[in-house]
Amino acid sequence: EVQLQASGGGWVQPGGSLKLSCAASGFAFNRTYMRWVRQPPGQETEFVASMSSVGNAYYQDAVKGRFTISRDNAKNMLYLQMNSLKSEDTAVYYCATDSVRGRGTQVTVSS
């Protein structure tokens, strides 16, 4: 069974930082294209960042230069370092494969 569990969310002031983690199990993580997506309150889910199995990274324009996606294939972990956070980054963040989205973690950016 594919399991994806995101953690590390919380409340932060604008300009602050958070690092999200995603623990993956039940599939060949080291061969799987992984992504972070988010769902802002009252809005549709949107792409945030993704990383290939060999480390090629892609980002939504709104987060380029502020967010960094990374992975540790030995630990089956996916990460999202988020810096210079803005109120519009407020959302539930999920890690996902092509077909499965795990349990999310809430990120709230507010003063």
BANUZA-368512 format. One record per residue: y, z, x of N, C-alpha, C in turn; residue in one letter. Coordinates in steps of 0.1 Angstrom, whole numbers, plus 5000, padded with zeros to 4 digits. Layout:
<nodes>
@n_py Y | n_pz Z | n_px X | ca_py Y | ca_pz Z | ca_px X | c_py Y | c_pz Z | c_px X | r a
...
</nodes>
This chain:
<nodes>
@n_py 4988 | n_pz 5000 | n_px 5008 | ca_py 5000 | ca_pz 5000 | ca_px 5000 | c_py 5012 | c_pz 5000 | c_px 5009 | r e
@n_py 5021 | n_pz 4990 | n_px 5006 | ca_py 5034 | ca_pz 4990 | ca_px 5013 | c_py 5043 | c_pz 5001 | c_px 5009 | r v
@n_py 5048 | n_pz 5009 | n_px 5019 | ca_py 5057 | ca_pz 5020 | ca_px 5016 | c_py 5069 | c_pz 5018 | c_px 5026 | r q
@n_py 5081 | n_pz 5020 | n_px 5020 | ca_py 5093 | ca_pz 5019 | ca_px 5027 | c_py 5102 | c_pz 5031 | c_px 5022 | r l
@n_py 5106 | n_pz 5039 | n_px 5031 | ca_py 5114 | ca_pz 5051 | ca_px 5027 | c_py 5126 | c_pz 5052 | c_px 5036 | r q
@n_py 5138 | n_pz 5050 | n_px 5029 | ca_py 5150 | ca_pz 5050 | ca_px 5036 | c_py 5155 | c_pz 5065 | c_px 5036 | r a
@n_py 5163 | n_pz 5068 | n_px 5047 | ca_py 5169 | ca_pz 5082 | ca_px 5048 | c_py 5181 | c_pz 5081 | c_px 5056 | r s
@n_py 5189 | n_pz 5092 | n_px 5056 | ca_py 5201 | ca_pz 5092 | ca_px 5065 | c_py 5214 | c_pz 5091 | c_px 5057 | r g
@n_py 5213 | n_pz 5088 | n_px 5044 | ca_py 5225 | ca_pz 5086 | ca_px 5037 | c_py 5233 | c_pz 5100 | c_px 5035 | r g
@n_py 5244 | n_pz 5099 | n_px 5029 | ca_py 5252 | ca_pz 5111 | ca_px 5026 | c_py 5267 | c_pz 5107 | c_px 5023 | r g
@n_py 5275 | n_pz 5117 | n_px 5024 | ca_py 5289 | ca_pz 5115 | ca_px 5021 | c_py 5296 | c_pz 5115 | c_px 5035 | r w
@n_py 5306 | n_pz 5106 | n_px 5036 | ca_py 5314 | ca_pz 5105 | ca_px 5048 | c_py 5328 | c_pz 5100 | c_px 5045 | r v
@n_py 5337 | n_pz 5104 | n_px 5052 | ca_py 5351 | ca_pz 5099 | ca_px 5050 | c_py 5353 | c_pz 5085 | c_px 5055 | r q
@n_py 5362 | n_pz 5078 | n_px 5050 | ca_py 5365 | ca_pz 5065 | ca_px 5055 | c_py 5368 | c_pz 5065 | c_px 5070 | r p
@n_py 5362 | n_pz 5056 | n_px 5077 | ca_py 5363 | ca_pz 5055 | ca_px 5092 | c_py 5351 | c_pz 5062 | c_px 5099 | r g
@n_py 5343 | n_pz 5069 | n_px 5091 | ca_py 5332 | ca_pz 5077 | ca_px 5097 | c_py 5320 | c_pz 5068 | c_px 5099 | r g
@n_py 5309 | n_pz 5075 | n_px 5104 | ca_py 5297 | ca_pz 5068 | ca_px 5107 | c_py 5285 | c_pz 5074 | c_px 5101 | r s
@n_py 5275 | n_pz 5067 | n_px 5099 | ca_py 5262 | ca_pz 5071 | ca_px 5095 | c_py 5251 | c_pz 5062 | c_px 5101 | r l
@n_py 5239 | n_pz 5068 | n_px 5103 | ca_py 5228 | ca_pz 5060 | ca_px 5107 | c_py 5217 | c_pz 5062 | c_px 5097 | r k
@n_py 5213 | n_pz 5050 | n_px 5091 | ca_py 5202 | ca_pz 5050 | ca_px 5082 | c_py 5189 | c_pz 5047 | c_px 5090 | r l
@n_py 5178 | n_pz 5053 | n_px 5085 | ca_py 5165 | ca_pz 5050 | ca_px 5090 | c_py 5156 | c_pz 5046 | c_px 5079 | r s
@n_py 5146 | n_pz 5038 | n_px 5082 | ca_py 5136 | ca_pz 5034 | ca_px 5072 | c_py 5122 | c_pz 5035 | c_px 5079 | r c
@n_py 5113 | n_pz 5043 | n_px 5073 | ca_py 5100 | ca_pz 5045 | ca_px 5078 | c_py 5091 | c_pz 5035 | c_px 5070 | r a
@n_py 5084 | n_pz 5027 | n_px 5077 | ca_py 5075 | ca_pz 5017 | ca_px 5070 | c_py 5060 | c_pz 5020 | c_px 5073 | r a
@n_py 5052 | n_pz 5017 | n_px 5063 | ca_py 5038 | ca_pz 5018 | ca_px 5065 | c_py 5031 | c_pz 5009 | c_px 5055 | r s
@n_py 5018 | n_pz 5006 | n_px 5058 | ca_py 5010 | ca_pz 4999 | ca_px 5049 | c_py 5010 | c_pz 4984 | c_px 5051 | r g
@n_py 5016 | n_pz 4979 | n_px 5062 | ca_py 5017 | ca_pz 4965 | ca_px 5065 | c_py 5020 | c_pz 4963 | c_px 5080 | r f
@n_py 5019 | n_pz 4951 | n_px 5084 | ca_py 5021 | ca_pz 4948 | ca_px 5098 | c_py 5036 | c_pz 4947 | c_px 5101 | r a
@n_py 5042 | n_pz 4959 | n_px 5103 | ca_py 5056 | ca_pz 4959 | ca_px 5105 | c_py 5061 | c_pz 4951 | c_px 5117 | r f
@n_py 5053 | n_pz 4951 | n_px 5127 | ca_py 5058 | ca_pz 4944 | ca_px 5139 | c_py 5058 | c_pz 4929 | c_px 5138 | r n
@n_py 5053 | n_pz 4923 | n_px 5127 | ca_py 5053 | ca_pz 4909 | ca_px 5124 | c_py 5061 | c_pz 4906 | c_px 5112 | r r
@n_py 5068 | n_pz 4915 | n_px 5107 | ca_py 5075 | ca_pz 4913 | ca_px 5094 | c_py 5090 | c_pz 4913 | c_px 5095 | r t
@n_py 5096 | n_pz 4903 | n_px 5089 | ca_py 5111 | ca_pz 4902 | ca_px 5088 | c_py 5116 | c_pz 4913 | c_px 5079 | r y
@n_py 5125 | n_pz 4921 | n_px 5084 | ca_py 5130 | ca_pz 4932 | ca_px 5076 | c_py 5145 | c_pz 4931 | c_px 5073 | r m
@n_py 5149 | n_pz 4937 | n_px 5062 | ca_py 5163 | ca_pz 4936 | ca_px 5058 | c_py 5168 | c_pz 4949 | c_px 5052 | r r
@n_py 5181 | n_pz 4951 | n_px 5053 | ca_py 5187 | ca_pz 4962 | ca_px 5045 | c_py 5195 | c_pz 4955 | c_px 5034 | r w
@n_py 5194 | n_pz 4960 | n_px 5022 | ca_py 5202 | ca_pz 4956 | ca_px 5011 | c_py 5209 | c_pz 4968 | c_px 5005 | r v
@n_py 5219 | n_pz 4966 | n_px 4997 | ca_py 5225 | ca_pz 4977 | ca_px 4990 | c_py 5230 | c_pz 4974 | c_px 4976 | r r
@n_py 5231 | n_pz 4984 | n_px 4968 | ca_py 5235 | ca_pz 4982 | ca_px 4954 | c_py 5247 | c_pz 4991 | c_px 4952 | r q
@n_py 5259 | n_pz 4986 | n_px 4952 | ca_py 5271 | ca_pz 4994 | ca_px 4948 | c_py 5270 | c_pz 4998 | c_px 4934 | r p
@n_py 5277 | n_pz 5008 | n_px 4930 | ca_py 5277 | ca_pz 5013 | ca_px 4916 | c_py 5282 | c_pz 5003 | c_px 4907 | r p
@n_py 5274 | n_pz 5000 | n_px 4897 | ca_py 5277 | ca_pz 4990 | ca_px 4887 | c_py 5276 | c_pz 4976 | c_px 4891 | r g
@n_py 5271 | n_pz 4973 | n_px 4903 | ca_py 5270 | ca_pz 4959 | ca_px 4908 | c_py 5256 | c_pz 4955 | c_px 4911 | r q
@n_py 5254 | n_pz 4942 | n_px 4914 | ca_py 5241 | ca_pz 4937 | ca_px 4918 | c_py 5238 | c_pz 4941 | c_px 4932 | r e
@n_py 5225 | n_pz 4940 | n_px 4935 | ca_py 5221 | ca_pz 4942 | ca_px 4949 | c_py 5226 | c_pz 4931 | c_px 4958 | r t
@n_py 5230 | n_pz 4935 | n_px 4970 | ca_py 5235 | ca_pz 4925 | ca_px 4979 | c_py 5229 | c_pz 4927 | c_px 4993 | r e
@n_py 5228 | n_pz 4916 | n_px 5000 | ca_py 5223 | ca_pz 4916 | ca_px 5014 | c_py 5233 | c_pz 4923 | c_px 5023 | r f
@n_py 5227 | n_pz 4931 | n_px 5032 | ca_py 5236 | ca_pz 4937 | ca_px 5042 | c_py 5233 | c_pz 4932 | c_px 5056 | r v
@n_py 5220 | n_pz 4933 | n_px 5060 | ca_py 5216 | ca_pz 4928 | ca_px 5074 | c_py 5201 | c_pz 4926 | c_px 5074 | r a
@n_py 5197 | n_pz 4918 | n_px 5083 | ca_py 5183 | ca_pz 4916 | ca_px 5085 | c_py 5179 | c_pz 4914 | c_px 5100 | r s
@n_py 5167 | n_pz 4915 | n_px 5103 | ca_py 5162 | ca_pz 4914 | ca_px 5116 | c_py 5148 | c_pz 4908 | c_px 5116 | r m
@n_py 5146 | n_pz 4898 | n_px 5125 | ca_py 5133 | ca_pz 4892 | ca_px 5126 | c_py 5124 | c_pz 4901 | c_px 5134 | r s
@n_py 5111 | n_pz 4897 | n_px 5135 | ca_py 5102 | ca_pz 4906 | ca_px 5142 | c_py 5105 | c_pz 4906 | c_px 5157 | r s
@n_py 5112 | n_pz 4896 | n_px 5162 | ca_py 5115 | ca_pz 4896 | ca_px 5176 | c_py 5129 | c_pz 4900 | c_px 5179 | r v
@n_py 5136 | n_pz 4905 | n_px 5169 | ca_py 5149 | ca_pz 4911 | ca_px 5171 | c_py 5162 | c_pz 4903 | c_px 5168 | r g
@n_py 5160 | n_pz 4891 | n_px 5162 | ca_py 5172 | ca_pz 4883 | ca_px 5159 | c_py 5179 | c_pz 4889 | c_px 5146 | r n
@n_py 5192 | n_pz 4892 | n_px 5147 | ca_py 5199 | ca_pz 4900 | ca_px 5137 | c_py 5209 | c_pz 4891 | c_px 5129 | r a
@n_py 5210 | n_pz 4893 | n_px 5117 | ca_py 5220 | ca_pz 4886 | ca_px 5108 | c_py 5227 | c_pz 4896 | c_px 5099 | r y
@n_py 5239 | n_pz 4894 | n_px 5096 | ca_py 5247 | ca_pz 4903 | ca_px 5089 | c_py 5256 | c_pz 4896 | c_px 5078 | r y
@n_py 5258 | n_pz 4904 | n_px 5067 | ca_py 5268 | ca_pz 4900 | ca_px 5058 | c_py 5282 | c_pz 4900 | c_px 5064 | r q
@n_py 5290 | n_pz 4890 | n_px 5061 | ca_py 5303 | ca_pz 4889 | ca_px 5068 | c_py 5311 | c_pz 4903 | c_px 5067 | r d
@n_py 5310 | n_pz 4909 | n_px 5056 | ca_py 5318 | ca_pz 4922 | ca_px 5054 | c_py 5314 | c_pz 4933 | c_px 5063 | r a
@n_py 5302 | n_pz 4932 | n_px 5069 | ca_py 5298 | ca_pz 4943 | ca_px 5077 | c_py 5297 | c_pz 4939 | c_px 5092 | r v
@n_py 5300 | n_pz 4927 | n_px 5095 | ca_py 5299 | ca_pz 4922 | ca_px 5109 | c_py 5309 | c_pz 4930 | c_px 5118 | r k
@n_py 5304 | n_pz 4934 | n_px 5129 | ca_py 5312 | ca_pz 4942 | ca_px 5138 | c_py 5313 | c_pz 4957 | c_px 5135 | r g
@n_py 5308 | n_pz 4961 | n_px 5124 | ca_py 5308 | ca_pz 4975 | ca_px 5120 | c_py 5294 | c_pz 4981 | c_px 5119 | r r
@n_py 5284 | n_pz 4972 | n_px 5114 | ca_py 5270 | ca_pz 4977 | ca_px 5113 | c_py 5262 | c_pz 4970 | c_px 5123 | r f
@n_py 5251 | n_pz 4978 | n_px 5127 | ca_py 5241 | ca_pz 4973 | ca_px 5137 | c_py 5227 | c_pz 4976 | c_px 5132 | r t
@n_py 5220 | n_pz 4965 | n_px 5130 | ca_py 5206 | ca_pz 4967 | ca_px 5126 | c_py 5197 | c_pz 4967 | c_px 5138 | r i
@n_py 5187 | n_pz 4976 | n_px 5138 | ca_py 5177 | ca_pz 4976 | ca_px 5149 | c_py 5164 | c_pz 4980 | c_px 5144 | r s
@n_py 5154 | n_pz 4979 | n_px 5152 | ca_py 5140 | ca_pz 4982 | ca_px 5148 | c_py 5132 | c_pz 4988 | c_px 5160 | r r
@n_py 5123 | n_pz 4996 | n_px 5158 | ca_py 5113 | ca_pz 5001 | ca_px 5168 | c_py 5099 | c_pz 4997 | c_px 5163 | r d
@n_py 5094 | n_pz 4987 | n_px 5167 | ca_py 5081 | ca_pz 4982 | ca_px 5162 | c_py 5070 | c_pz 4992 | c_px 5166 | r n
@n_py 5071 | n_pz 4999 | n_px 5177 | ca_py 5061 | ca_pz 5009 | ca_px 5181 | c_py 5060 | c_pz 5021 | c_px 5171 | r a
@n_py 5072 | n_pz 5024 | n_px 5165 | ca_py 5072 | ca_pz 5035 | ca_px 5155 | c_py 5073 | c_pz 5031 | c_px 5141 | r k
@n_py 5073 | n_pz 5018 | n_px 5138 | ca_py 5074 | ca_pz 5012 | ca_px 5125 | c_py 5086 | c_pz 5017 | c_px 5118 | r n
@n_py 5097 | n_pz 5016 | n_px 5125 | ca_py 5110 | ca_pz 5021 | ca_px 5120 | c_py 5121 | c_pz 5010 | c_px 5120 | r m
@n_py 5129 | n_pz 5010 | n_px 5110 | ca_py 5141 | ca_pz 5002 | ca_px 5109 | c_py 5153 | c_pz 5010 | c_px 5108 | r l
@n_py 5164 | n_pz 5006 | n_px 5114 | ca_py 5176 | ca_pz 5014 | ca_px 5115 | c_py 5188 | c_pz 5006 | c_px 5111 | r y
@n_py 5198 | n_pz 5013 | n_px 5106 | ca_py 5211 | ca_pz 5007 | ca_px 5104 | c_py 5222 | c_pz 5016 | c_px 5108 | r l
@n_py 5229 | n_pz 5013 | n_px 5119 | ca_py 5240 | ca_pz 5021 | ca_px 5124 | c_py 5252 | c_pz 5016 | c_px 5117 | r q
@n_py 5259 | n_pz 5024 | n_px 5110 | ca_py 5271 | ca_pz 5020 | ca_px 5102 | c_py 5283 | c_pz 5028 | c_px 5108 | r m
@n_py 5293 | n_pz 5020 | n_px 5113 | ca_py 5305 | ca_pz 5026 | ca_px 5118 | c_py 5317 | c_pz 5021 | c_px 5110 | r n
@n_py 5328 | n_pz 5027 | n_px 5112 | ca_py 5341 | ca_pz 5023 | ca_px 5105 | c_py 5338 | c_pz 5021 | c_px 5090 | r s
@n_py 5332 | n_pz 5031 | n_px 5084 | ca_py 5328 | ca_pz 5029 | ca_px 5070 | c_py 5340 | c_pz 5029 | c_px 5061 | r l
@n_py 5339 | n_pz 5021 | n_px 5051 | ca_py 5350 | ca_pz 5019 | ca_px 5041 | c_py 5345 | c_pz 5023 | c_px 5027 | r k
@n_py 5354 | n_pz 5025 | n_px 5018 | ca_py 5350 | ca_pz 5030 | ca_px 5005 | c_py 5341 | c_pz 5019 | c_px 4998 | r s
@n_py 5343 | n_pz 5006 | n_px 5001 | ca_py 5335 | ca_pz 4996 | ca_px 4995 | c_py 5321 | c_pz 4995 | c_px 5001 | r e
@n_py 5318 | n_pz 5003 | n_px 5011 | ca_py 5304 | ca_pz 5004 | ca_px 5015 | c_py 5296 | c_pz 5014 | c_px 5007 | r d
@n_py 5303 | n_pz 5021 | n_px 4998 | ca_py 5295 | ca_pz 5030 | ca_px 4989 | c_py 5285 | c_pz 5023 | c_px 4981 | r t
@n_py 5272 | n_pz 5028 | n_px 4982 | ca_py 5261 | ca_pz 5021 | ca_px 4976 | c_py 5248 | c_pz 5029 | c_px 4978 | r a
@n_py 5238 | n_pz 5025 | n_px 4971 | ca_py 5225 | ca_pz 5029 | ca_px 4975 | c_py 5219 | c_pz 5019 | c_px 4984 | r v
@n_py 5214 | n_pz 5023 | n_px 4995 | ca_py 5209 | ca_pz 5014 | ca_px 5006 | c_py 5194 | c_pz 5014 | c_px 5006 | r y
@n_py 5188 | n_pz 5002 | n_px 5007 | ca_py 5174 | ca_pz 5001 | ca_px 5007 | c_py 5169 | c_pz 4993 | c_px 5019 | r y
@n_py 5158 | n_pz 4996 | n_px 5024 | ca_py 5152 | ca_pz 4987 | ca_px 5033 | c_py 5141 | c_pz 4979 | c_px 5025 | r c
@n_py 5139 | n_pz 4967 | n_px 5030 | ca_py 5131 | ca_pz 4958 | ca_px 5022 | c_py 5124 | c_pz 4947 | c_px 5031 | r a
@n_py 5112 | n_pz 4943 | n_px 5026 | ca_py 5106 | ca_pz 4931 | ca_px 5031 | c_py 5109 | c_pz 4919 | c_px 5022 | r t
@n_py 5103 | n_pz 4908 | n_px 5023 | ca_py 5105 | ca_pz 4897 | ca_px 5014 | c_py 5102 | c_pz 4900 | c_px 5000 | r d
@n_py 5093 | n_pz 4909 | n_px 4998 | ca_py 5088 | ca_pz 4911 | ca_px 4984 | c_py 5088 | c_pz 4926 | c_px 4980 | r s
@n_py 5091 | n_pz 4935 | n_px 4988 | ca_py 5091 | ca_pz 4949 | ca_px 4985 | c_py 5104 | c_pz 4956 | c_px 4989 | r v
@n_py 5109 | n_pz 4964 | n_px 4980 | ca_py 5121 | ca_pz 4972 | ca_px 4983 | c_py 5117 | c_pz 4986 | c_px 4981 | r r
@n_py 5120 | n_pz 4994 | n_px 4991 | ca_py 5116 | ca_pz 5008 | ca_px 4991 | c_py 5125 | c_pz 5017 | c_px 4984 | r g
@n_py 5123 | n_pz 5030 | n_px 4985 | ca_py 5132 | ca_pz 5040 | ca_px 4979 | c_py 5145 | c_pz 5040 | c_px 4987 | r r
@n_py 5156 | n_pz 5041 | n_px 4980 | ca_py 5169 | ca_pz 5040 | ca_px 4987 | c_py 5175 | c_pz 5053 | c_px 4991 | r g
@n_py 5186 | n_pz 5052 | n_px 4998 | ca_py 5194 | ca_pz 5064 | ca_px 5002 | c_py 5208 | c_pz 5062 | c_px 4998 | r t
@n_py 5215 | n_pz 5072 | n_px 4992 | ca_py 5228 | ca_pz 5070 | ca_px 4988 | c_py 5238 | c_pz 5072 | c_px 4999 | r q
@n_py 5248 | n_pz 5063 | n_px 5000 | ca_py 5259 | ca_pz 5064 | ca_px 5010 | c_py 5272 | c_pz 5064 | c_px 5001 | r v
@n_py 5279 | n_pz 5075 | n_px 5003 | ca_py 5292 | ca_pz 5076 | ca_px 4996 | c_py 5303 | c_pz 5077 | c_px 5007 | r t
@n_py 5313 | n_pz 5068 | n_px 5006 | ca_py 5324 | ca_pz 5068 | ca_px 5015 | c_py 5337 | c_pz 5072 | c_px 5007 | r v
@n_py 5342 | n_pz 5083 | n_px 5010 | ca_py 5353 | ca_pz 5088 | ca_px 5001 | c_py 5361 | c_pz 5098 | c_px 5009 | r s
@n_py 5374 | n_pz 5099 | n_px 5006 | ca_py 5382 | ca_pz 5109 | ca_px 5012 | c_py 5383 | c_pz 5121 | c_px 5002 | r s
</nodes>
